[in-house]
Amino acid sequence: MTGALRTADFDYHLAPEAIAQHPGTRGESRLLVVDRTTVERPFGALPDLLDPGDLLVVNNTRVIPARLRARRPTGGRVEILLVERVAPAEWWCLLRPGRRMERGRRLSVDGGPAARIEERAEGRFRIRFDEPIGRLLETIGDVPLPPYIDRPAAPRDRERYQTVYAERQGAVAAPTAGLHFTPAILEALDRRALHVGPGTFRPVKTEDPAAHSMDSEWFDVPADTAEAVADTRRRGGKVVAVGTTVVRTLETVASGRGLIEARTGRTELFIRPGYEFQVTDRLITNFHLPRSTLLMLVCAFAGRKRTLDAYRQALAGGFRFTSYGDAMLVSRSPSIR
């Protein structure tokens, strides 16, 4: 492992006050543009920062109210986070606390049907509800804000933790790079569709990043997206990914020569320094937690030193970090370090 990067190489000091706890006004975020130089622009200037032949690829997933409250038979409180639907009444979930939760345990869901733990595997639980839960979520579920937002979900989060172009139900983690867009900003930008899962919130707990196992994420890349990428290449334009999950998906379905294939499936691709990008030319993303797989992806894209220097500049300039924070527009570095 001599000379290899360790998880500690992606660490930086993130003061709690730099983590945005509440959303700002949509479209009025700050944007750090990392190219040959690093400059600040308002996010609303994004259309002027892209060339007419570029293609913007977004994630049109819609976040469901996936956080439920429940009780054990003893009366103890349990939080259920729905992760992936297996059947109308059956889901893979995360439980908190989950240490003593075993197969066969019954749970009473506040305002909803009772449930039974059917299986436990790698920190997740397969739960069968006594009746389908989907239509009840808008009534009994809460917005699944990430753990670093240290407050209960509020009514405003139902709208604000959602992109304006969200269409496809099922995600439990918002594609946060898309939260900055407004209909006015989108008028000049082309839009395409992907999907997102919860795996990107998992921290890296191993000293060697290569030993970290990424959760798989479901994706759906339709034919018109593949055709749009091909047309962009013919015109000499750049492929601009909105969010790290879009990057992972585009790189997963890469078919050579900067093109992609239309495909539905799952990806476990872990992008970290040393990865050779095939499709993505520019990236719009938020500022990510220390030691996270998301930060590692940005470092792979822009160079570790260049990325961490930009993070230090953003912190010194009072940028807001994480899901409800400000954004970056990053160009792929020709010489990754």
KEPABA-579779 format. One record per residue: x, y, z of N, C-alpha, C in turn; residue number from 1. Coordinates in steps of 0.05 Angstrom, whole numbers, plus 5000, padded with zeros to 4 digits. Atoms other than C-alpha are relative to their C-alpha. Layout:
<rs>
> X,Y,Z,X,Y,Z,X,Y,Z,NUM
...
</rs>
This chain:
<rs>
> 5016,4976,5000,5000,5000,5000,5017,5025,5000,1
> 4982,4977,4999,5061,5046,4996,4991,5020,4979,2
> 5008,4979,5018,5040,5112,4966,4970,5002,4995,3
> 5029,5000,5005,4966,5094,4965,4986,5020,5018,4
> 5016,4981,4984,4915,5144,4990,4985,4985,5021,5
> 5016,5011,4978,4883,5130,5057,4975,5017,5004,6
> 5024,4984,4994,4816,5152,5082,5006,5026,5014,7
> 4992,4975,4986,4851,5203,5126,5009,5022,4981,8
> 4992,4980,5020,4876,5237,5062,4977,5016,4989,9
> 5023,4985,5008,4805,5260,5050,4986,5013,5023,10
> 5010,4987,4977,4796,5292,5117,5005,5030,4998,11
> 4996,4971,4997,4787,5366,5131,4983,5008,5023,12
> 5015,4991,4977,4760,5406,5189,4974,5014,4990,13
> 5026,4989,5007,4686,5420,5180,4986,5008,5026,14
> 5013,4990,4975,4659,5464,5236,4970,4996,4998,15
> 5029,5005,5001,4587,5448,5255,4984,5023,4988,16
> 5016,4977,5010,4564,5518,5238,5002,5003,4970,17
> 4999,4999,5029,4585,5508,5166,4980,4981,4986,18
> 5019,5019,5011,4534,5452,5157,4972,5013,4999,19
> 5025,4987,5003,4470,5482,5130,4978,4984,5013,20
> 5022,5014,4986,4412,5463,5176,4973,5007,4988,21
> 5025,4992,5012,4358,5499,5136,5006,5009,4971,22
> 4995,4992,5028,4350,5512,5061,4998,5030,4996,23
> 5003,4972,5008,4361,5579,5030,4978,5002,4979,24
> 5019,4996,5022,4318,5609,4975,5009,4985,4975,25
> 4993,5016,5024,4317,5562,4915,5010,5019,4978,26
> 4989,4985,5022,4361,5589,4859,5019,5022,5009,27
> 4983,4979,4990,4399,5638,4904,5024,4991,5014,28
> 4976,5011,4988,4455,5593,4926,5025,5013,4988,29
> 4974,4992,5011,4528,5611,4917,5012,4977,4985,30
> 4989,5021,5018,4567,5573,4864,5030,5005,4998,31
> 4971,4999,5003,4642,5560,4868,5008,4986,4974,32
> 4993,5011,5026,4668,5550,4798,5030,4993,5000,33
> 4973,5010,4998,4730,5507,4798,5009,4991,4972,34
> 4990,5006,5026,4766,5509,4731,5029,5007,5000,35
> 4972,4992,4999,4833,5539,4712,5006,5017,5025,36
> 5000,4985,4975,4819,5587,4769,4975,4993,5015,37
> 5023,5006,4983,4770,5583,4826,4987,5027,5007,38
> 5014,4975,4995,4718,5639,4828,4972,4995,5010,39
> 5027,5003,4991,4651,5651,4860,4981,5014,4982,40
> 5021,4988,5015,4588,5664,4821,4973,4993,5013,41
> 5027,5009,4991,4513,5663,4838,4991,4976,4984,42
> 5009,5024,5015,4480,5597,4820,4983,5008,4976,43
> 5017,4992,5023,4432,5635,4775,5016,5007,4975,44
> 4983,4994,5024,4491,5650,4729,5007,4975,4985,45
> 4992,5025,5013,4497,5576,4711,4996,4999,4970,46
> 5003,5001,5030,4467,5582,4641,5022,5014,4985,47
> 4979,4985,5014,4521,5632,4623,5027,4986,5003,48
> 4975,5014,4996,4575,5585,4648,5002,4974,4983,49
> 5001,5024,5017,4555,5528,4601,4999,5009,4971,50
> 5000,4994,5028,4565,5527,4526,4974,4990,4987,51
> 5025,5008,5012,4505,5521,4479,4998,4971,4992,52
> 5000,5028,5009,4526,5451,4456,5002,4980,5023,53
> 4997,5018,4977,4532,5423,4527,4973,4986,5007,54
> 5024,5015,4991,4484,5371,4556,5001,4998,5030,55
> 5003,5003,4971,4460,5375,4627,4984,4975,5006,56
> 5014,5025,4993,4442,5307,4656,4992,5001,5029,57
> 5010,4997,4973,4398,5309,4718,4987,4974,5009,58
> 5012,5023,4986,4366,5260,4766,4972,5007,5007,59
> 5028,4991,4996,4290,5264,4764,4985,4984,5021,60
> 5012,5015,4979,4278,5221,4825,4984,5018,5018,61
> 5017,4985,4981,4224,5242,4874,5003,4986,5027,62
> 4996,5011,4973,4237,5233,4949,4973,4994,5013,63
> 5024,5008,4985,4184,5196,4988,5003,5006,5030,64
> 4998,4997,4971,4167,5210,5061,5006,4974,5014,65
> 4992,5028,4994,4207,5149,5081,5007,4995,5029,66
> 4993,5004,4972,4219,5160,5155,4974,4996,5016,67
> 5024,5007,4984,4167,5126,5200,5008,4997,5029,68
> 4996,5003,4971,4159,5124,5275,4985,4974,5008,69
> 5013,5025,4991,4143,5058,5310,5007,4994,5029,70
> 4995,5009,4972,4143,5022,5377,5004,4970,5000,71
> 4997,5029,4995,4168,4954,5399,4978,4991,5020,72
> 5020,5010,4981,4121,4910,5441,5005,5010,5028,73
> 4993,4990,4973,4158,4935,5503,4994,5029,5003,74
> 5005,4972,4999,4140,5006,5485,5022,5018,4991,75
> 4977,4984,5009,4209,5028,5463,4996,5011,4972,76
> 5003,4987,5026,4212,5077,5405,5020,4990,4980,77
> 4983,5009,5022,4240,5056,5338,4995,5019,4976,78
> 5002,4985,5025,4254,5097,5275,5005,4981,4977,79
> 4998,5016,5023,4243,5062,5209,5006,5018,4976,80
> 4994,4986,5025,4276,5088,5145,4997,4981,4977,81
> 5004,5017,5023,4248,5056,5083,5022,5005,4980,82
> 4978,4998,5019,4304,5041,5034,4993,4991,4972,83
> 5006,5011,5026,4279,4998,4978,4976,4981,5002,84
> 5024,5016,5000,4212,4967,4961,5005,4973,4988,85
> 4999,5028,5010,4210,4891,4952,4974,4992,4988,86
> 5027,5005,5009,4135,4885,4945,4982,5022,5013,87
> 5017,4978,4989,4075,4931,4961,5000,5002,5031,88
> 5000,5000,4970,4078,4910,5035,5026,4992,5011,89
> 4974,5010,4990,4151,4892,5040,5023,5018,4991,90
> 4979,4981,5006,4212,4937,5044,5026,4992,5014,91
> 4974,5000,4986,4286,4936,5060,5001,5027,5015,92
> 5001,4976,4983,4295,4986,5116,5026,5002,5017,93
> 4981,4996,4978,4344,5016,5166,4984,5006,5025,94
> 5014,4996,4974,4323,5015,5239,5019,5014,5019,95
> 4984,4987,4979,4347,5060,5295,4983,5002,5025,96
> 4976,5018,4998,4362,5032,5344,4994,4973,4987,97
> 5004,5026,5013,4374,4967,5308,5016,4978,5012,98
> 4981,5019,4989,4424,4931,5352,4986,4974,5009,99
> 5013,5023,4990,4374,4884,5384,4976,4991,4984,100
> 5022,5007,5018,4326,4878,5326,5006,4974,4985,101
> 4995,5025,5013,4321,4806,5302,4975,4991,4985,102
> 5021,5011,5016,4278,4765,5256,4976,4992,5018,103
> 5024,5006,4985,4206,4757,5280,4990,5022,5018,104
> 5008,4978,4982,4204,4822,5320,4977,5015,4987,105
> 5023,4985,5009,4137,4858,5314,5004,5029,5007,106
> 4999,4971,4995,4133,4934,5308,4973,5012,4994,107
> 5025,4985,5004,4073,4980,5314,5007,5027,4988,108
> 4993,4975,5014,4078,5037,5264,4979,5022,5008,109
> 5018,4978,4992,4049,5104,5287,4982,5007,4976,110
> 5019,4992,5021,3986,5116,5245,4998,4980,4978,111
> 5000,5019,5022,3999,5055,5202,4997,4971,5009,112
> 5003,5028,4993,3997,4979,5199,5024,4990,5016,113
> 4978,5013,4986,4038,4934,5244,5019,4987,4980,114
> 4980,5011,5018,4101,4903,5215,5016,4978,5015,115
> 4984,5022,4989,4146,4842,5225,5027,5000,4985,116
> 4973,5003,5012,4221,4836,5214,5003,4972,4989,117
> 4998,5025,5013,4231,4781,5164,5029,4991,4997,118
> 4973,5007,5005,4306,4784,5154,5019,5023,5008,119
> 4980,4980,4994,4369,4820,5176,5025,4993,4984,120
> 4977,5006,5016,4428,4827,5129,5017,5025,4996,121
> 4981,4979,5004,4489,4873,5130,4989,5027,5009,122
> 5010,4975,4989,4456,4925,5174,4973,5009,4991,123
> 5026,4993,5009,4391,4927,5137,4980,4979,5009,124
> 5021,5018,4991,4324,4895,5154,4978,4999,4979,125
> 5023,5004,5018,4271,4866,5108,4975,4998,5018,126
> 5024,4997,4983,4204,4885,5139,4976,4996,4983,127
> 5026,5004,5013,4135,4860,5119,4979,5014,5017,128
> 5023,4987,4987,4077,4906,5137,4975,4984,4996,129
> 5025,5015,5001,4008,4878,5150,4983,5008,4976,130
> 5014,4991,5024,3983,4918,5090,5019,5019,4985,131
> 4983,4982,5016,4015,4959,5033,5002,5027,5014,132
> 4994,4976,4985,4047,5022,5061,5001,5025,4982,133
> 4993,4977,5018,4058,5065,4999,4981,5023,5001,134
> 5019,4978,5001,3994,5105,4997,4997,5014,5027,135
> 5002,4987,4973,3999,5120,5072,5023,5018,5006,136
> 4975,4986,4993,4068,5151,5069,4996,5030,5001,137
> 5004,4971,4999,4044,5222,5053,4987,5008,5026,138
> 5013,4993,4975,4003,5219,5117,5016,4993,5024,139
> 4986,5008,4976,4047,5181,5166,5030,5003,4999,140
> 4971,4999,5003,4117,5190,5138,5011,5028,5003,141
> 4985,4975,4999,4169,5245,5149,5021,5001,4978,142
> 4978,4997,5019,4219,5273,5100,5026,4988,5011,143
> 4976,5013,4989,4283,5232,5107,5025,5018,4998,144
> 4976,4983,4999,4332,5288,5122,5024,4984,5009,145
> 4976,5014,4992,4404,5264,5128,5007,5005,5029,146
> 4994,4998,4971,4433,5254,5198,5015,5024,5008,147
> 4985,4976,4992,4478,5315,5195,4982,5025,5001,148
> 5019,4978,4995,4416,5360,5193,4987,4994,5027,149
> 5007,5007,4973,4405,5361,5267,4975,5014,5010,150
> 5027,4990,4992,4331,5378,5272,4979,4982,4988,151
> 5022,5015,5012,4264,5345,5259,4992,5012,4973,152
> 5010,4991,5026,4236,5350,5189,4976,5019,5005,153
> 5021,4979,4997,4191,5412,5182,4982,4999,4975,154
> 5017,5000,5023,4131,5423,5135,5013,5010,4975,155
> 4987,4988,5023,4174,5465,5089,5018,4980,4986,156
> 4982,5020,5012,4221,5406,5077,4986,4983,4979,157
> 5014,5016,5020,4167,5369,5039,5003,5011,4972,158
> 4996,4988,5027,4175,5418,4982,5029,5006,4994,159
> 4973,4990,5005,4246,5442,4992,5020,4977,4997,160
> 4981,5023,5003,4280,5373,4998,4991,4983,4976,161
> 5010,5012,5024,4255,5359,4928,5008,5018,4977,162
> 4993,4983,5023,4279,5383,4860,4974,5009,4986,163
> 5024,4990,5014,4231,5424,4817,4993,4982,4976,164
> 5006,5019,5022,4237,5370,4763,4996,4972,5009,165
> 5005,5027,4990,4224,5310,4808,4975,4988,4988,166
> 5022,5014,5012,4179,5259,4775,4996,4972,5011,167
> 5002,5028,4995,4195,5187,4791,5002,4994,5030,168
> 5001,5005,4971,4174,5165,4861,5019,4977,5008,169
> 4986,5023,4989,4218,5121,4904,5026,5005,5014,170
> 4974,4995,4988,4281,5154,4928,4997,5008,5030,171
> 5000,4992,4972,4298,5163,5002,5023,5020,5006,172
> 4979,4980,4997,4357,5210,4990,4997,5020,4976,173
> 5004,4980,5021,4348,5275,4951,5025,5003,4984,174
> 4977,4992,5016,4394,5289,4892,5006,5029,5005,175
> 4998,4972,4989,4417,5351,4929,5012,5020,4981,176
> 4989,4981,5019,4457,5382,4872,4978,5013,4984,177
> 5022,4989,5015,4390,5392,4838,4982,5018,5015,178
> 5018,4984,4984,4358,5429,4896,5003,5030,4994,179
> 4995,4972,5006,4388,5495,4870,4984,5010,4976,180
> 5012,4991,5026,4350,5496,4804,4972,5011,5005,181
> 5027,4990,5001,4288,5537,4791,4990,4996,4971,182
> 5010,5002,5028,4241,5533,4730,5013,5021,4981,183
> 4988,4980,5017,4272,5598,4705,5028,4992,4991,184
> 4973,5008,5007,4343,5570,4707,4999,4977,4980,185
> 5002,5024,5017,4320,5506,4673,4991,5007,4971,186
> 5010,4993,5027,4291,5543,4613,5022,4998,4979,187
> 4978,5001,5019,4360,5546,4581,5016,4974,5000,188
> 4985,5024,4996,4382,5477,4601,4985,4975,4992,189
> 5012,5025,5008,4369,5408,4573,4998,4981,5024,190
> 5004,5017,4977,4342,5355,4622,4997,4971,4992,191
> 5003,5029,5005,4347,5279,4625,4995,4987,5027,192
> 5010,5013,4976,4328,5226,4676,5018,4977,5011,193
> 4987,5022,4985,4362,5181,4728,4985,4995,5026,194
> 5013,5007,4975,4345,5153,4797,5021,4998,5022,195
> 4981,5000,4979,4378,5152,4865,4992,4982,5023,196
> 5004,5016,4976,4385,5106,4926,5013,5013,5024,197
> 4990,4988,4976,4410,5118,4997,5030,4995,5006,198
> 4974,5010,4993,4480,5088,4993,5021,5022,5004,199
> 4979,4980,4999,4519,5153,4985,5003,5013,5028,200
> 4997,4989,4973,4506,5173,5058,5017,4983,5018,201
> 4984,5018,4982,4546,5114,5085,5028,5011,5003,202
> 4972,4990,4996,4612,5139,5116,5019,4977,4994,203
> 4978,5020,5003,4678,5105,5100,5012,4995,5027,204
> 4990,5007,4973,4699,5069,5164,5026,4985,4998,205
> 4975,5015,5002,4759,5032,5136,5023,5019,4995,206
> 4977,4983,5004,4829,5060,5136,5008,5001,4971,207
> 4994,5002,5029,4839,5037,5064,4974,5003,4985,208
> 5025,4996,5014,4784,5066,5019,4992,4976,4983,209
> 5006,5023,5018,4790,5005,4973,4985,4978,5015,210
> 5014,5021,4984,4764,4961,5031,4971,5007,5006,211
> 5028,4992,4995,4699,5001,5034,4982,4988,4979,212
> 5019,5012,5018,4639,4967,5004,4977,5019,4995,213
> 5021,4982,5007,4591,5013,4967,4973,4985,4999,214
> 5027,5011,5004,4516,5000,4973,4993,5003,4970,215
> 5008,4998,5028,4486,4986,4905,4977,5020,4998,216
> 5021,4981,5006,4440,5038,4874,4986,4992,4974,217
> 5015,5005,5024,4385,5026,4824,5001,5024,4981,218
> 5000,4978,5019,4387,5067,4760,4983,4992,4975,219
> 5014,5005,5025,4347,5074,4696,5009,5022,4981,220
> 4990,4981,5020,4381,5107,4636,4983,4995,4975,221
> 5017,5004,5024,4329,5115,4580,5015,5005,4974,222
> 4988,4998,5026,4344,5113,4506,5005,5029,4992,223
> 4996,4973,5009,4335,5187,4496,5024,5013,5014,224
> 4976,4990,4987,4390,5201,4547,5025,4991,4985,225
> 4977,5010,5016,4439,5156,4509,5002,5014,4974,226
> 4999,4986,5026,4419,5189,4444,5009,5029,5004,227
> 4992,4972,4995,4428,5259,4475,5030,5001,5005,228
> 4971,5000,4996,4499,5241,4498,5014,4996,4974,229
> 4987,5005,5026,4516,5214,4429,4999,5026,4983,230
> 5003,4975,5016,4489,5278,4396,5018,5022,5011,231
> 4982,4981,4988,4528,5320,4445,5029,4995,4991,232
> 4973,5006,5009,4592,5284,4427,5004,5008,4970,233
> 4997,4993,5028,4579,5294,4353,5003,5030,4996,234
> 4999,4971,5002,4570,5369,4364,5024,5012,5015,235
> 4977,4990,4986,4633,5373,4407,4993,5013,5027,236
> 5008,4989,4975,4594,5391,4470,5010,4984,5024,237
> 4992,5013,4976,4608,5372,4542,4976,4988,5014,238
> 5020,5012,4984,4568,5325,4586,5003,5010,5029,239
> 4999,4988,4973,4552,5361,4652,4981,4985,5018,240
> 5016,5017,4981,4528,5316,4709,4991,5017,5023,241
> 5011,4986,4976,4483,5345,4763,4999,4980,5023,242
> 4999,5018,4977,4505,5306,4824,5017,4976,4996,243
> 4981,5023,5001,4551,5249,4842,4987,4974,4991,244
> 5013,5024,5009,4499,5195,4831,4997,5000,4970,245
> 5000,4999,5030,4491,5219,4759,5027,4992,4989,246
> 4973,5008,5009,4566,5212,4751,5003,4970,5002,247
> 4997,5029,4997,4566,5141,4779,4984,4985,4979,248
> 5017,5014,5019,4509,5122,4733,5011,5003,4972,249
> 4989,4996,5027,4539,5153,4670,5025,4983,4996,250
> 4976,5016,5002,4605,5119,4684,4994,4970,5000,251
> 5007,5028,4999,4571,5053,4698,4991,4990,4973,252
> 5011,5008,5026,4536,5052,4630,5016,5010,4977,253
> 4982,4991,5021,4595,5080,4591,5005,4977,4980,254
> 4996,5021,5021,4604,5042,4525,5024,5006,4982,255
> 4977,4993,5016,4668,5074,4499,4996,5025,4984,256
> 4999,4976,5016,4687,5137,4461,4982,5022,5011,257
> 5016,4979,4987,4650,5180,4512,4970,4996,4998,258
> 5028,5005,5004,4583,5147,4496,4989,4982,5023,259
> 5013,5017,4980,4533,5109,4541,4979,4983,4986,260
> 5022,5017,5010,4482,5054,4531,4976,5003,5018,261
> 5024,5000,4984,4410,5056,4553,4997,4974,5015,262
> 5000,5024,4984,4403,5008,4610,4987,5005,5027,263
> 5011,5000,4973,4366,4993,4675,5016,4979,5016,264
> 4985,5019,4984,4404,4960,4731,5009,5011,5027,265
> 4989,4990,4974,4445,4970,4795,5029,5005,4996,266
> 4971,4994,5001,4513,5000,4805,5012,4999,5028,267
> 4984,4999,4976,4564,4989,4860,5027,5014,4995,268
> 4975,4987,5007,4617,5032,4826,5009,5020,5021,269
> 4988,4983,4979,4662,5066,4877,5022,5016,4986,270
> 4982,4983,5015,4697,5124,4843,5018,5015,5020,271
> 4980,4987,4982,4760,5148,4879,5025,5006,4983,272
> 4977,4993,5016,4827,5177,4856,5014,4976,4988,273
> 4989,5021,5016,4858,5135,4802,4980,4990,4979,274
> 5020,5007,5019,4792,5125,4766,5003,5016,4975,275
> 4998,4986,5025,4793,5143,4692,4971,5005,4989,276
> 5027,4993,5008,4729,5180,4673,4997,4996,4970,277
> 5005,5006,5028,4697,5160,4607,4979,5019,4987,278
> 5023,4985,5011,4635,5204,4600,4998,5028,5011,279
> 5006,4975,4987,4630,5261,4650,5022,5021,4995,280
> 4980,4979,5005,4664,5327,4631,4999,5022,5022,281
> 5003,4980,4979,4637,5375,4684,4980,4989,5021,282
> 5016,5010,4978,4602,5365,4751,4989,5023,5016,283
> 5012,4981,4980,4553,5406,4792,4994,4983,5025,284
> 5003,5016,4975,4554,5383,4864,5000,5018,5024,285
> 4998,4985,4975,4547,5406,4935,5026,4995,5014,286
> 4976,5004,4984,4602,5408,4988,4995,4976,5019,287
> 5006,5026,4986,4609,5339,5021,5016,4997,5026,288
> 4988,5005,4974,4628,5312,5089,5029,4989,4997,289
> 4973,5012,5000,4701,5294,5106,4998,4970,4999,290
> 4997,5029,5001,4722,5223,5091,4977,4985,4986,291
> 5023,5012,5013,4659,5210,5050,5007,4990,4972,292
> 4997,5009,5027,4654,5171,4985,4995,5022,4980,293
> 5007,4978,5018,4624,5233,4954,5024,5019,4996,294
> 4976,4983,5002,4686,5275,4970,5021,4985,4984,295
> 4980,5015,5015,4730,5219,4943,4994,5001,4970,296
> 5007,4998,5028,4691,5221,4877,5008,5027,4989,297
> 4993,4974,5010,4700,5296,4870,5031,5003,4998,298
> 4970,4999,5002,4775,5288,4885,5010,4984,4976,299
> 4993,5015,5024,4779,5235,4831,4995,5016,4975,300
> 5009,4985,5024,4745,5282,4783,5018,5025,4996,301
> 4986,4974,5002,4782,5347,4798,5029,5000,5010,302
> 4974,5001,4987,4845,5324,4834,4997,5006,5030,303
> 5004,4998,4971,4851,5316,4909,5010,5028,5010,304
> 4989,4974,4990,4895,5378,4921,4982,5023,4991,305
> 5017,4979,5012,4852,5421,4875,4974,5001,5015,306
> 5026,5001,4987,4788,5398,4909,5002,5010,5029,307
> 4998,4991,4972,4812,5407,4981,5008,5029,5002,308
> 4994,4971,5000,4841,5475,4964,4974,5016,4996,309
> 5026,4986,5004,4772,5495,4937,4982,4998,5025,310
> 5016,5003,4976,4739,5468,5000,5010,5020,5021,311
> 4990,4981,4981,4786,5510,5043,4992,5028,4993,312
> 5008,4974,5009,4770,5571,5001,4970,5004,5006,313
> 5029,4998,4995,4695,5557,5008,4995,5004,5030,314
> 5004,4997,4971,4700,5549,5084,5009,5028,5009,315
> 4991,4974,4993,4740,5613,5090,4981,5022,4991,316
> 5019,4981,5011,4688,5648,5048,4972,4998,5010,317
> 5026,5002,4988,4629,5626,5089,4980,4984,4984,318
> 5019,5016,5015,4599,5577,5039,4986,4980,5019,319
> 5015,5019,4984,4545,5531,5067,5004,4972,4989,320
> 4992,5027,5008,4561,5456,5065,4976,4981,5002,321
> 5018,5024,5000,4522,5391,5053,4974,5005,4986,322
> 5024,5002,5017,4451,5378,5028,4986,5027,4995,323
> 5014,4975,5003,4420,5446,5040,5020,5023,4996,324
> 4979,4980,5003,4485,5483,5026,5003,5011,4972,325
> 4994,4988,5026,4517,5518,4967,5011,4979,4981,326
> 4993,5018,5021,4544,5487,4903,5027,5006,4988,327
> 4976,4997,5016,4606,5476,4860,4993,4993,4971,328
> 4999,5009,5028,4614,5473,4784,5029,4994,4995,329
> 4973,5010,5002,4676,5431,4773,5006,4990,4972,330
> 4991,5011,5025,4713,5418,4708,5020,4978,5006,331
> 4982,5023,4996,4750,5352,4702,5029,5009,4996,332
> 4972,4993,5002,4824,5361,4714,5014,4984,4979,333
> 4985,5016,5020,4869,5342,4656,5023,4985,5013,334
> 4978,5013,4986,4923,5323,4706,4992,4995,5029,335
> 5010,5007,4973,4893,5288,4766,5024,4994,5019,336
> 4979,5004,4980,4936,5290,4829,4987,4991,5026,337
</rs>
